Amino acid sequence: MTILVVTGTGTEIGKTVVTAAVAAARPDLRVAVLKPAQTGLAPGEPGDAAEVVRLAGGHVTPVELARFPEPLAPATAARRAGLPPVRPHEIADAAQKLATEHDLVLIEGAGGLLVRFDDEGSTLADAARLLDAPVLVVTPAGLGTLNTTALTSEALRARALECLGVVVGSMPAEPDLAARCNLADLPVVAGAPLLGAVPTGAGALEPADFRVRARSWLAAELGGNRPAG
């Protein structure tokens, strides 16, 4: 697992914090985090890749391929900014180069798996296919997550992409009935194991505390010590 693609069933569900947890769980490795398209930030503002480094530590190298100021899908944001979009082959080329210099490359997508990166309809799935890389799906805990997780997993299978597993991006300290049941049901609808659950508010922890606790949130496949579901 030299290259791992991290996607989600939607936006604002914890992809960056999960990516940081995976990086933090492997302090013994040289890790690179690749953000193909950062949207919604002005030049100079810290983006998702920088946040991963802040939480996970100095063994992580941040790389951002493109930045667009408006908080929109990458294709739309690039078009409105009058800037060239990010193409799947550019993502794949960057990841392969990083893989020659790092033990693990984490590619964090924008929004969900099929969010468009350009006006031709290219997506993160196309980059994953070029790389033949496994995909980790980050999903919410609560009601509605089974449907979006099933749809994402079905899209991966249709493209002959491996779903490494599912991680809940924000697990409440006191989960309701739906969230508790979903822990058992998510692996079934995904056809892949539940590889972790990151607690709500984890991104607000002090970085030192985040790094200590990260392994307890993740299964061994991601460098943690939590039993896989």
TIMARVO-409630 format. One record per residue (C-alpha): x, y, z; chain; residue number from 0. Coordinates in steps of 0.2 Angstrom, whole numbers, plus 5000, padded with zeros to 4 digits. Layout:
residues N
<volum><x>X</x><y>Y</y><z>Z</z><kette>A</kette><nr>NUM</nr></volum>
...
//
This chain:
residues 229
<volum><x>5000</x><y>5000</y><z>5000</z><kette>A</kette><nr>0</nr></volum>
<volum><x>5013</x><y>5013</y><z>4994</z><kette>A</kette><nr>1</nr></volum>
<volum><x>4999</x><y>5024</y><z>4988</z><kette>A</kette><nr>2</nr></volum>
<volum><x>4982</x><y>5026</y><z>4996</z><kette>A</kette><nr>3</nr></volum>
<volum><x>4967</x><y>5036</y><z>4989</z><kette>A</kette><nr>4</nr></volum>
<volum><x>4956</x><y>5044</y><z>5003</z><kette>A</kette><nr>5</nr></volum>
<volum><x>4939</x><y>5049</y><z>4997</z><kette>A</kette><nr>6</nr></volum>
<volum><x>4922</x><y>5052</y><z>5005</z><kette>A</kette><nr>7</nr></volum>
<volum><x>4904</x><y>5050</y><z>5002</z><kette>A</kette><nr>8</nr></volum>
<volum><x>4902</x><y>5069</y><z>5003</z><kette>A</kette><nr>9</nr></volum>
<volum><x>4910</x><y>5085</y><z>5009</z><kette>A</kette><nr>10</nr></volum>
<volum><x>4914</x><y>5090</y><z>5027</z><kette>A</kette><nr>11</nr></volum>
<volum><x>4913</x><y>5073</y><z>5034</z><kette>A</kette><nr>12</nr></volum>
<volum><x>4931</x><y>5071</y><z>5040</z><kette>A</kette><nr>13</nr></volum>
<volum><x>4942</x><y>5066</y><z>5026</z><kette>A</kette><nr>14</nr></volum>
<volum><x>4957</x><y>5078</y><z>5031</z><kette>A</kette><nr>15</nr></volum>
<volum><x>4956</x><y>5072</y><z>5049</z><kette>A</kette><nr>16</nr></volum>
<volum><x>4956</x><y>5054</y><z>5044</z><kette>A</kette><nr>17</nr></volum>
<volum><x>4970</x><y>5057</y><z>5032</z><kette>A</kette><nr>18</nr></volum>
<volum><x>4980</x><y>5065</y><z>5047</z><kette>A</kette><nr>19</nr></volum>
<volum><x>4976</x><y>5050</y><z>5058</z><kette>A</kette><nr>20</nr></volum>
<volum><x>4982</x><y>5038</y><z>5045</z><kette>A</kette><nr>21</nr></volum>
<volum><x>4998</x><y>5048</y><z>5044</z><kette>A</kette><nr>22</nr></volum>
<volum><x>5000</x><y>5050</y><z>5062</z><kette>A</kette><nr>23</nr></volum>
<volum><x>4998</x><y>5031</y><z>5065</z><kette>A</kette><nr>24</nr></volum>
<volum><x>5014</x><y>5028</y><z>5055</z><kette>A</kette><nr>25</nr></volum>
<volum><x>5027</x><y>5039</y><z>5062</z><kette>A</kette><nr>26</nr></volum>
<volum><x>5040</x><y>5026</y><z>5057</z><kette>A</kette><nr>27</nr></volum>
<volum><x>5036</x><y>5030</y><z>5038</z><kette>A</kette><nr>28</nr></volum>
<volum><x>5041</x><y>5044</y><z>5027</z><kette>A</kette><nr>29</nr></volum>
<volum><x>5023</x><y>5050</y><z>5022</z><kette>A</kette><nr>30</nr></volum>
<volum><x>5017</x><y>5062</y><z>5009</z><kette>A</kette><nr>31</nr></volum>
<volum><x>5000</x><y>5069</y><z>5008</z><kette>A</kette><nr>32</nr></volum>
<volum><x>4994</x><y>5075</y><z>4991</z><kette>A</kette><nr>33</nr></volum>
<volum><x>4980</x><y>5087</y><z>4989</z><kette>A</kette><nr>34</nr></volum>
<volum><x>4976</x><y>5088</y><z>4970</z><kette>A</kette><nr>35</nr></volum>
<volum><x>4964</x><y>5102</y><z>4971</z><kette>A</kette><nr>36</nr></volum>
<volum><x>4962</x><y>5114</y><z>4986</z><kette>A</kette><nr>37</nr></volum>
<volum><x>4946</x><y>5125</y><z>4984</z><kette>A</kette><nr>38</nr></volum>
<volum><x>4939</x><y>5139</y><z>4995</z><kette>A</kette><nr>39</nr></volum>
<volum><x>4956</x><y>5146</y><z>5001</z><kette>A</kette><nr>40</nr></volum>
<volum><x>4966</x><y>5161</y><z>4995</z><kette>A</kette><nr>41</nr></volum>
<volum><x>4985</x><y>5160</y><z>4992</z><kette>A</kette><nr>42</nr></volum>
<volum><x>4995</x><y>5158</y><z>5008</z><kette>A</kette><nr>43</nr></volum>
<volum><x>4981</x><y>5151</y><z>5018</z><kette>A</kette><nr>44</nr></volum>
<volum><x>4984</x><y>5134</y><z>5026</z><kette>A</kette><nr>45</nr></volum>
<volum><x>4975</x><y>5121</y><z>5017</z><kette>A</kette><nr>46</nr></volum>
<volum><x>4971</x><y>5102</y><z>5020</z><kette>A</kette><nr>47</nr></volum>
<volum><x>4988</x><y>5096</y><z>5017</z><kette>A</kette><nr>48</nr></volum>
<volum><x>4995</x><y>5108</y><z>5029</z><kette>A</kette><nr>49</nr></volum>
<volum><x>4982</x><y>5103</y><z>5042</z><kette>A</kette><nr>50</nr></volum>
<volum><x>4988</x><y>5085</y><z>5040</z><kette>A</kette><nr>51</nr></volum>
<volum><x>5005</x><y>5090</y><z>5044</z><kette>A</kette><nr>52</nr></volum>
<volum><x>5000</x><y>5100</y><z>5059</z><kette>A</kette><nr>53</nr></volum>
<volum><x>4990</x><y>5086</y><z>5066</z><kette>A</kette><nr>54</nr></volum>
<volum><x>5001</x><y>5071</y><z>5061</z><kette>A</kette><nr>55</nr></volum>
<volum><x>5019</x><y>5078</y><z>5063</z><kette>A</kette><nr>56</nr></volum>
<volum><x>5035</x><y>5082</y><z>5054</z><kette>A</kette><nr>57</nr></volum>
<volum><x>5037</x><y>5065</y><z>5045</z><kette>A</kette><nr>58</nr></volum>
<volum><x>5023</x><y>5071</y><z>5033</z><kette>A</kette><nr>59</nr></volum>
<volum><x>5027</x><y>5080</y><z>5017</z><kette>A</kette><nr>60</nr></volum>
<volum><x>5013</x><y>5091</y><z>5010</z><kette>A</kette><nr>61</nr></volum>
<volum><x>5010</x><y>5093</y><z>4992</z><kette>A</kette><nr>62</nr></volum>
<volum><x>4996</x><y>5103</y><z>4984</z><kette>A</kette><nr>63</nr></volum>
<volum><x>4994</x><y>5103</y><z>4965</z><kette>A</kette><nr>64</nr></volum>
<volum><x>4982</x><y>5117</y><z>4962</z><kette>A</kette><nr>65</nr></volum>
<volum><x>4972</x><y>5130</y><z>4972</z><kette>A</kette><nr>66</nr></volum>
<volum><x>4956</x><y>5139</y><z>4967</z><kette>A</kette><nr>67</nr></volum>
<volum><x>4948</x><y>5153</y><z>4978</z><kette>A</kette><nr>68</nr></volum>
<volum><x>4930</x><y>5148</y><z>4978</z><kette>A</kette><nr>69</nr></volum>
<volum><x>4923</x><y>5134</y><z>4988</z><kette>A</kette><nr>70</nr></volum>
<volum><x>4916</x><y>5124</y><z>4974</z><kette>A</kette><nr>71</nr></volum>
<volum><x>4919</x><y>5107</y><z>4965</z><kette>A</kette><nr>72</nr></volum>
<volum><x>4936</x><y>5108</y><z>4957</z><kette>A</kette><nr>73</nr></volum>
<volum><x>4930</x><y>5109</y><z>4939</z><kette>A</kette><nr>74</nr></volum>
<volum><x>4918</x><y>5123</y><z>4943</z><kette>A</kette><nr>75</nr></volum>
<volum><x>4931</x><y>5132</y><z>4954</z><kette>A</kette><nr>76</nr></volum>
<volum><x>4945</x><y>5131</y><z>4940</z><kette>A</kette><nr>77</nr></volum>
<volum><x>4933</x><y>5137</y><z>4927</z><kette>A</kette><nr>78</nr></volum>
<volum><x>4927</x><y>5152</y><z>4936</z><kette>A</kette><nr>79</nr></volum>
<volum><x>4945</x><y>5156</y><z>4941</z><kette>A</kette><nr>80</nr></volum>
<volum><x>4951</x><y>5155</y><z>4923</z><kette>A</kette><nr>81</nr></volum>
<volum><x>4964</x><y>5143</y><z>4929</z><kette>A</kette><nr>82</nr></volum>
<volum><x>4968</x><y>5126</y><z>4921</z><kette>A</kette><nr>83</nr></volum>
<volum><x>4960</x><y>5111</y><z>4930</z><kette>A</kette><nr>84</nr></volum>
<volum><x>4969</x><y>5097</y><z>4937</z><kette>A</kette><nr>85</nr></volum>
<volum><x>4970</x><y>5081</y><z>4926</z><kette>A</kette><nr>86</nr></volum>
<volum><x>4970</x><y>5063</y><z>4932</z><kette>A</kette><nr>87</nr></volum>
<volum><x>4987</x><y>5060</y><z>4924</z><kette>A</kette><nr>88</nr></volum>
<volum><x>4994</x><y>5075</y><z>4933</z><kette>A</kette><nr>89</nr></volum>
<volum><x>4988</x><y>5067</y><z>4950</z><kette>A</kette><nr>90</nr></volum>
<volum><x>4995</x><y>5050</y><z>4945</z><kette>A</kette><nr>91</nr></volum>
<volum><x>5012</x><y>5057</y><z>4940</z><kette>A</kette><nr>92</nr></volum>
<volum><x>5014</x><y>5067</y><z>4956</z><kette>A</kette><nr>93</nr></volum>
<volum><x>5009</x><y>5052</y><z>4966</z><kette>A</kette><nr>94</nr></volum>
<volum><x>5021</x><y>5041</y><z>4957</z><kette>A</kette><nr>95</nr></volum>
<volum><x>5035</x><y>5053</y><z>4960</z><kette>A</kette><nr>96</nr></volum>
<volum><x>5031</x><y>5055</y><z>4978</z><kette>A</kette><nr>97</nr></volum>
<volum><x>5031</x><y>5036</y><z>4980</z><kette>A</kette><nr>98</nr></volum>
<volum><x>5049</x><y>5035</y><z>4974</z><kette>A</kette><nr>99</nr></volum>
<volum><x>5054</x><y>5046</y><z>4989</z><kette>A</kette><nr>100</nr></volum>
<volum><x>5041</x><y>5041</y><z>5002</z><kette>A</kette><nr>101</nr></volum>
<volum><x>5035</x><y>5025</y><z>5010</z><kette>A</kette><nr>102</nr></volum>
<volum><x>5017</x><y>5030</y><z>5010</z><kette>A</kette><nr>103</nr></volum>
<volum><x>5008</x><y>5043</y><z>4999</z><kette>A</kette><nr>104</nr></volum>
<volum><x>4990</x><y>5048</y><z>5004</z><kette>A</kette><nr>105</nr></volum>
<volum><x>4980</x><y>5057</y><z>4991</z><kette>A</kette><nr>106</nr></volum>
<volum><x>4965</x><y>5066</y><z>4998</z><kette>A</kette><nr>107</nr></volum>
<volum><x>4951</x><y>5070</y><z>4986</z><kette>A</kette><nr>108</nr></volum>
<volum><x>4939</x><y>5084</y><z>4986</z><kette>A</kette><nr>109</nr></volum>
<volum><x>4921</x><y>5080</y><z>4991</z><kette>A</kette><nr>110</nr></volum>
<volum><x>4915</x><y>5063</y><z>4985</z><kette>A</kette><nr>111</nr></volum>
<volum><x>4923</x><y>5050</y><z>4973</z><kette>A</kette><nr>112</nr></volum>
<volum><x>4914</x><y>5057</y><z>4957</z><kette>A</kette><nr>113</nr></volum>
<volum><x>4916</x><y>5075</y><z>4960</z><kette>A</kette><nr>114</nr></volum>
<volum><x>4923</x><y>5082</y><z>4943</z><kette>A</kette><nr>115</nr></volum>
<volum><x>4940</x><y>5089</y><z>4942</z><kette>A</kette><nr>116</nr></volum>
<volum><x>4938</x><y>5095</y><z>4924</z><kette>A</kette><nr>117</nr></volum>
<volum><x>4925</x><y>5099</y><z>4911</z><kette>A</kette><nr>118</nr></volum>
<volum><x>4927</x><y>5082</y><z>4903</z><kette>A</kette><nr>119</nr></volum>
<volum><x>4921</x><y>5074</y><z>4918</z><kette>A</kette><nr>120</nr></volum>
<volum><x>4937</x><y>5067</y><z>4925</z><kette>A</kette><nr>121</nr></volum>
<volum><x>4936</x><y>5062</y><z>4943</z><kette>A</kette><nr>122</nr></volum>
<volum><x>4947</x><y>5055</y><z>4958</z><kette>A</kette><nr>123</nr></volum>
<volum><x>4942</x><y>5038</y><z>4952</z><kette>A</kette><nr>124</nr></volum>
<volum><x>4951</x><y>5040</y><z>4936</z><kette>A</kette><nr>125</nr></volum>
<volum><x>4967</x><y>5045</y><z>4945</z><kette>A</kette><nr>126</nr></volum>
<volum><x>4965</x><y>5029</y><z>4956</z><kette>A</kette><nr>127</nr></volum>
<volum><x>4963</x><y>5019</y><z>4941</z><kette>A</kette><nr>128</nr></volum>
<volum><x>4979</x><y>5025</y><z>4933</z><kette>A</kette><nr>129</nr></volum>
<volum><x>4988</x><y>5021</y><z>4949</z><kette>A</kette><nr>130</nr></volum>
<volum><x>4979</x><y>5005</y><z>4952</z><kette>A</kette><nr>131</nr></volum>
<volum><x>4978</x><y>5011</y><z>4970</z><kette>A</kette><nr>132</nr></volum>
<volum><x>4966</x><y>5006</y><z>4984</z><kette>A</kette><nr>133</nr></volum>
<volum><x>4953</x><y>5018</y><z>4990</z><kette>A</kette><nr>134</nr></volum>
<volum><x>4948</x><y>5022</y><z>5008</z><kette>A</kette><nr>135</nr></volum>
<volum><x>4931</x><y>5028</y><z>5010</z><kette>A</kette><nr>136</nr></volum>
<volum><x>4927</x><y>5041</y><z>5024</z><kette>A</kette><nr>137</nr></volum>
<volum><x>4909</x><y>5042</y><z>5028</z><kette>A</kette><nr>138</nr></volum>
<volum><x>4897</x><y>5050</y><z>5042</z><kette>A</kette><nr>139</nr></volum>
<volum><x>4891</x><y>5040</y><z>5056</z><kette>A</kette><nr>140</nr></volum>
<volum><x>4872</x><y>5044</y><z>5056</z><kette>A</kette><nr>141</nr></volum>
<volum><x>4856</x><y>5041</y><z>5046</z><kette>A</kette><nr>142</nr></volum>
<volum><x>4858</x><y>5041</y><z>5027</z><kette>A</kette><nr>143</nr></volum>
<volum><x>4876</x><y>5035</y><z>5028</z><kette>A</kette><nr>144</nr></volum>
<volum><x>4872</x><y>5017</y><z>5022</z><kette>A</kette><nr>145</nr></volum>
<volum><x>4865</x><y>5024</y><z>5005</z><kette>A</kette><nr>146</nr></volum>
<volum><x>4879</x><y>5035</y><z>5001</z><kette>A</kette><nr>147</nr></volum>
<volum><x>4892</x><y>5022</y><z>5006</z><kette>A</kette><nr>148</nr></volum>
<volum><x>4884</x><y>5009</y><z>4996</z><kette>A</kette><nr>149</nr></volum>
<volum><x>4883</x><y>5021</y><z>4981</z><kette>A</kette><nr>150</nr></volum>
<volum><x>4902</x><y>5025</y><z>4983</z><kette>A</kette><nr>151</nr></volum>
<volum><x>4907</x><y>5007</y><z>4984</z><kette>A</kette><nr>152</nr></volum>
<volum><x>4896</x><y>5002</y><z>4969</z><kette>A</kette><nr>153</nr></volum>
<volum><x>4905</x><y>5016</y><z>4959</z><kette>A</kette><nr>154</nr></volum>
<volum><x>4922</x><y>5009</y><z>4964</z><kette>A</kette><nr>155</nr></volum>
<volum><x>4917</x><y>4991</y><z>4959</z><kette>A</kette><nr>156</nr></volum>
<volum><x>4910</x><y>4997</y><z>4943</z><kette>A</kette><nr>157</nr></volum>
<volum><x>4927</x><y>5004</y><z>4939</z><kette>A</kette><nr>158</nr></volum>
<volum><x>4937</x><y>4989</y><z>4945</z><kette>A</kette><nr>159</nr></volum>
<volum><x>4944</x><y>4999</y><z>4960</z><kette>A</kette><nr>160</nr></volum>
<volum><x>4948</x><y>4991</y><z>4977</z><kette>A</kette><nr>161</nr></volum>
<volum><x>4939</x><y>4998</y><z>4992</z><kette>A</kette><nr>162</nr></volum>
<volum><x>4952</x><y>4995</y><z>5006</z><kette>A</kette><nr>163</nr></volum>
<volum><x>4939</x><y>4999</y><z>5019</z><kette>A</kette><nr>164</nr></volum>
<volum><x>4928</x><y>5012</y><z>5027</z><kette>A</kette><nr>165</nr></volum>
<volum><x>4932</x><y>5024</y><z>5041</z><kette>A</kette><nr>166</nr></volum>
<volum><x>4919</x><y>5034</y><z>5050</z><kette>A</kette><nr>167</nr></volum>
<volum><x>4925</x><y>5052</y><z>5049</z><kette>A</kette><nr>168</nr></volum>
<volum><x>4916</x><y>5059</y><z>5065</z><kette>A</kette><nr>169</nr></volum>
<volum><x>4910</x><y>5047</y><z>5078</z><kette>A</kette><nr>170</nr></volum>
<volum><x>4899</x><y>5056</y><z>5092</z><kette>A</kette><nr>171</nr></volum>
<volum><x>4904</x><y>5052</y><z>5110</z><kette>A</kette><nr>172</nr></volum>
<volum><x>4886</x><y>5047</y><z>5113</z><kette>A</kette><nr>173</nr></volum>
<volum><x>4880</x><y>5039</y><z>5096</z><kette>A</kette><nr>174</nr></volum>
<volum><x>4862</x><y>5038</y><z>5093</z><kette>A</kette><nr>175</nr></volum>
<volum><x>4853</x><y>5022</y><z>5088</z><kette>A</kette><nr>176</nr></volum>
<volum><x>4857</x><y>5024</y><z>5069</z><kette>A</kette><nr>177</nr></volum>
<volum><x>4875</x><y>5028</y><z>5072</z><kette>A</kette><nr>178</nr></volum>
<volum><x>4877</x><y>5012</y><z>5083</z><kette>A</kette><nr>179</nr></volum>
<volum><x>4868</x><y>5001</y><z>5071</z><kette>A</kette><nr>180</nr></volum>
<volum><x>4878</x><y>5008</y><z>5056</z><kette>A</kette><nr>181</nr></volum>
<volum><x>4894</x><y>5002</y><z>5063</z><kette>A</kette><nr>182</nr></volum>
<volum><x>4888</x><y>4985</y><z>5060</z><kette>A</kette><nr>183</nr></volum>
<volum><x>4880</x><y>4988</y><z>5044</z><kette>A</kette><nr>184</nr></volum>
<volum><x>4893</x><y>4999</y><z>5035</z><kette>A</kette><nr>185</nr></volum>
<volum><x>4904</x><y>4984</y><z>5031</z><kette>A</kette><nr>186</nr></volum>
<volum><x>4890</x><y>4975</y><z>5024</z><kette>A</kette><nr>187</nr></volum>
<volum><x>4884</x><y>4989</y><z>5012</z><kette>A</kette><nr>188</nr></volum>
<volum><x>4902</x><y>4993</y><z>5007</z><kette>A</kette><nr>189</nr></volum>
<volum><x>4908</x><y>4975</y><z>5004</z><kette>A</kette><nr>190</nr></volum>
<volum><x>4923</x><y>4980</y><z>5014</z><kette>A</kette><nr>191</nr></volum>
<volum><x>4929</x><y>4981</y><z>5032</z><kette>A</kette><nr>192</nr></volum>
<volum><x>4926</x><y>4995</y><z>5044</z><kette>A</kette><nr>193</nr></volum>
<volum><x>4944</x><y>5001</y><z>5047</z><kette>A</kette><nr>194</nr></volum>
<volum><x>4941</x><y>5014</y><z>5060</z><kette>A</kette><nr>195</nr></volum>
<volum><x>4930</x><y>5028</y><z>5068</z><kette>A</kette><nr>196</nr></volum>
<volum><x>4938</x><y>5045</y><z>5072</z><kette>A</kette><nr>197</nr></volum>
<volum><x>4929</x><y>5054</y><z>5086</z><kette>A</kette><nr>198</nr></volum>
<volum><x>4920</x><y>5070</y><z>5083</z><kette>A</kette><nr>199</nr></volum>
<volum><x>4931</x><y>5084</y><z>5087</z><kette>A</kette><nr>200</nr></volum>
<volum><x>4947</x><y>5075</y><z>5085</z><kette>A</kette><nr>201</nr></volum>
<volum><x>4954</x><y>5089</y><z>5074</z><kette>A</kette><nr>202</nr></volum>
<volum><x>4953</x><y>5101</y><z>5088</z><kette>A</kette><nr>203</nr></volum>
<volum><x>4964</x><y>5090</y><z>5099</z><kette>A</kette><nr>204</nr></volum>
<volum><x>4982</x><y>5096</y><z>5103</z><kette>A</kette><nr>205</nr></volum>
<volum><x>4993</x><y>5089</y><z>5090</z><kette>A</kette><nr>206</nr></volum>
<volum><x>5003</x><y>5079</y><z>5103</z><kette>A</kette><nr>207</nr></volum>
<volum><x>4987</x><y>5071</y><z>5109</z><kette>A</kette><nr>208</nr></volum>
<volum><x>4981</x><y>5068</y><z>5092</z><kette>A</kette><nr>209</nr></volum>
<volum><x>4996</x><y>5058</y><z>5088</z><kette>A</kette><nr>210</nr></volum>
<volum><x>4996</x><y>5048</y><z>5103</z><kette>A</kette><nr>211</nr></volum>
<volum><x>4977</x><y>5043</y><z>5101</z><kette>A</kette><nr>212</nr></volum>
<volum><x>4977</x><y>5041</y><z>5082</z><kette>A</kette><nr>213</nr></volum>
<volum><x>4982</x><y>5022</y><z>5082</z><kette>A</kette><nr>214</nr></volum>
<volum><x>4967</x><y>5018</y><z>5094</z><kette>A</kette><nr>215</nr></volum>
<volum><x>4955</x><y>5025</y><z>5081</z><kette>A</kette><nr>216</nr></volum>
<volum><x>4961</x><y>5014</y><z>5066</z><kette>A</kette><nr>217</nr></volum>
<volum><x>4963</x><y>4996</y><z>5062</z><kette>A</kette><nr>218</nr></volum>
<volum><x>4979</x><y>4987</y><z>5059</z><kette>A</kette><nr>219</nr></volum>
<volum><x>4978</x><y>4989</y><z>5040</z><kette>A</kette><nr>220</nr></volum>
<volum><x>4980</x><y>5008</y><z>5043</z><kette>A</kette><nr>221</nr></volum>
<volum><x>4993</x><y>5006</y><z>5056</z><kette>A</kette><nr>222</nr></volum>
<volum><x>4982</x><y>5006</y><z>5071</z><kette>A</kette><nr>223</nr></volum>
<volum><x>4977</x><y>4994</y><z>5084</z><kette>A</kette><nr>224</nr></volum>
<volum><x>4958</x><y>4995</y><z>5084</z><kette>A</kette><nr>225</nr></volum>
<volum><x>4950</x><y>4978</y><z>5078</z><kette>A</kette><nr>226</nr></volum>
<volum><x>4943</x><y>4979</y><z>5061</z><kette>A</kette><nr>227</nr></volum>
<volum><x>4924</x><y>4977</y><z>5059</z><kette>A</kette><nr>228</nr></volum>
//
